Amino acid sequence: FNILLLDLHMPQMDGYELTRIIRSSKEEKISQLPIIALTAAATLNEIKKCLDSGMNDYLVKPFKKEELLTKIISLLSNRTNISND
């Protein structure tokens, strides 16, 4: 996968816990996977918590597909630029 869209509230494990697992992977391809959090909580505290936990960006539900596409393009282009350095 090139990017992960991660809902913060999942049945077995929340998005923060999954992000910690991904970021602690010994495989760089996994640990550096761009993560966009999907949340219904639009508070500054929740957004800060997403970014502090290692997620790259966030979207507040409901969102427009243009917002999602813009974030995906931005994260993937940044990743490509880093890979080419």
C-alpha positions in Angstrom: 0.0 0.0 0.0 1.1 3.6 -0.6 -1.1 5.3 1.9 -3.4 4.4 4.8 -6.8 6.0 5.5 -7.3 5.2 9.2 -10.5 5.7 11.1 -9.8 6.6 14.7 -12.6 4.6 16.2 -12.5 0.9 15.1 -14.0 -2.1 17.0 -10.8 -4.0 18.0 -8.2 -1.3 18.1 -8.3 2.5 17.9 -6.3 4.4 15.3 -3.8 5.7 17.7 -2.8 2.2 18.8 -2.5 1.0 15.2 -0.4 4.0 14.3 2.0 3.2 17.2 2.3 -0.3 15.8 2.9 0.8 12.3 5.5 3.5 13.3 7.4 1.0 15.4 7.8 -1.5 12.5 11.4 -2.4 11.7 10.6 -2.3 8.0 11.0 1.2 6.8 8.4 0.7 4.0 5.8 0.0 6.8 7.0 2.5 9.4 7.1 5.4 7.0 3.7 4.6 5.4 1.7 7.9 5.2 -1.4 7.9 7.4 -4.4 10.1 7.1 -6.7 9.9 10.1 -10.5 10.0 9.5 -12.4 11.4 12.4 -15.7 12.9 13.3 -14.2 14.9 16.1 -13.1 18.3 14.7 -11.6 19.6 17.9 -8.1 21.1 18.0 -7.2 18.6 20.7 -8.2 15.6 18.6 -6.3 17.0 15.6 -3.2 17.6 17.7 -3.5 14.1 19.1 -3.6 12.6 15.6 -0.5 14.5 14.5 1.4 13.9 17.8 0.7 10.2 17.5 2.6 10.0 14.2 -0.2 10.4 11.7 0.7 12.6 8.7 -2.6 14.3 8.3 -6.3 14.1 9.1 -9.7 14.6 7.6 -12.9 15.5 9.5 -15.9 13.5 8.4 -17.9 14.2 6.4 -15.3 15.3 3.9 -15.4 16.1 0.2 -13.5 13.8 -2.2 -11.5 16.8 -3.4 -10.1 17.3 0.1 -9.1 13.6 0.3 -7.5 13.7 -3.2 -5.5 16.9 -2.3 -4.1 15.3 0.9 -3.3 12.0 -0.9 -1.5 13.8 -3.7 0.4 16.0 -1.3 1.6 13.1 0.9 2.5 10.9 -2.0 4.4 13.7 -3.8 6.3 14.5 -0.6 7.2 10.8 -0.2 8.4 10.6 -3.8 10.5 13.7 -3.4 12.1 12.2 -0.2 12.7 8.9 -2.0 14.5 10.7 -4.9 16.9 12.6 -2.6 
